[in-house]
Amino acid sequence: MDKDSVGRSLLGAAYLEGDFVLRSGKRSKYYLDKYLFETEPRVLRGIVFELAGMIRERMANGYEYQRLAAPELGGVVLGAGLSLELGIPLLLVRKQSKEYGTGKQIEGRFAPGETVAVIEDIVTSGGAALMAAEALRQAGLVVEDLYCVVDREEGGAAAAAAAGLTLRPLFTSSELGIAPKP
C-alpha cells in the first residue's frame, strides 16, 4: 500500500462528520477517530509502514534514536507497531505517575542522554505529546522530534516548535482533503 492508499484507508476507517469537542477543548465539524484506524489491522499496518519509512529516512541522514516514546493511550498502539517494525525499544509515557507499584510516569528502560522520538496519533494543539516530551526531558532524555499520523493544522506545529520540537506528520489535514474547520 502506498502513502495515498494509506490516507484513503485512514479516512475510510476513521473520518466522521458532526459536532465534536476535541481534547484541546476546540469544537470541530469533523473527527478522526484514532481508535477506528488503530484497531483496523490493514490500516494500522499501512500507517506503521509509512511512519517507519519516515523514521528510517531521518536515521539514514545521520540522526539516531535510542528509544521511541508513546503517550498513553492513543500513541501506544502506534509506538508498539513502530518498535516492532524498527527494532527500537519503546517507552510508554503516562499522563501522570501511577500511584501504585513502581510509581513511574515513564515505563520502560532508558538512560539519561538517550535520544527519543515521540510518536502520537492526531495532533491538534499538541497538548498530550508536549506533556510527554516534557516528562521525557525531565528524565534526562533528548527529545527533538514528534511524529504523528495527522496534523490537524490547528496550532500543533507552532506549539511543538515553541517547545523545541519538530512536528513530523505523516499527513496534514489538507493533504487528506480535510481543510481545517472552525
Residue, then its C-alpha position, 0 to 999 in steps of 0.5 A: m500500500d502506498k502513502d495515498s492508499v494509506g490516507r484513503s484507508l485512514l479516512g475510510a476507517a476513521y473520518l466522521e462528520g458532526d459536532f465534536v469537542l476535541r481534547s484541546g477543548k476546540r469544537s470541530k465539524y469533523y473527527l478522526d477517530k484514532y481508535l477506528f484506524e488503530t484497531e483496523p489491522r490493514v490500516l494500522r499496518g499501512i500507517v506503521f509502514e509509512l511512519a517507519g519509512m519516515i523514521r528510517e529516512r531521518m536515521a539514514n541522514g545521520y540522526e539516531y534514536q535510542r528509544l521511541a516514546a508513546p503517550e498513553l493511550g492513543g500513541v501506544v498502539l502506534g509506538a508498539g507497531l513502530s518498535l516492532e517494525l524498527g527494532i527500537p525499544l519503546l517507552l510508554v509515557r503516562k499522563q501522570s505517575k501511577e500511584y501504585g507499584t513502581g510509581k513511574q510516569i515513564e515505563g520502560r528502560f532508558a538512560p539519561g542522554e538517550t535520544v527519543a522520538v515521540i510518536e502520537d496519533i492526531v495532533t491538534s494543539g499538541g497538548a498530550a505529546l508536549m506533556a510527554a516530551e516534557a516528562l521525557r526531558q525531565a528524565g534526562l532524555v533528548v527529545e527533538d522530534l514528534y511524529c504523528v499520523v495527522d496534523r490537524e493544522e490547528g496550532g500543533a506545529a507552532a506549539a511543538a516548535a515553541a517547545g523545541l520540537t519538530l512536528r513530523p506528520l505523516f499527513t496534514s489535514s489538507e493533504l487528506g482533503i480535510a481543510p481545517k474547520p472552525 
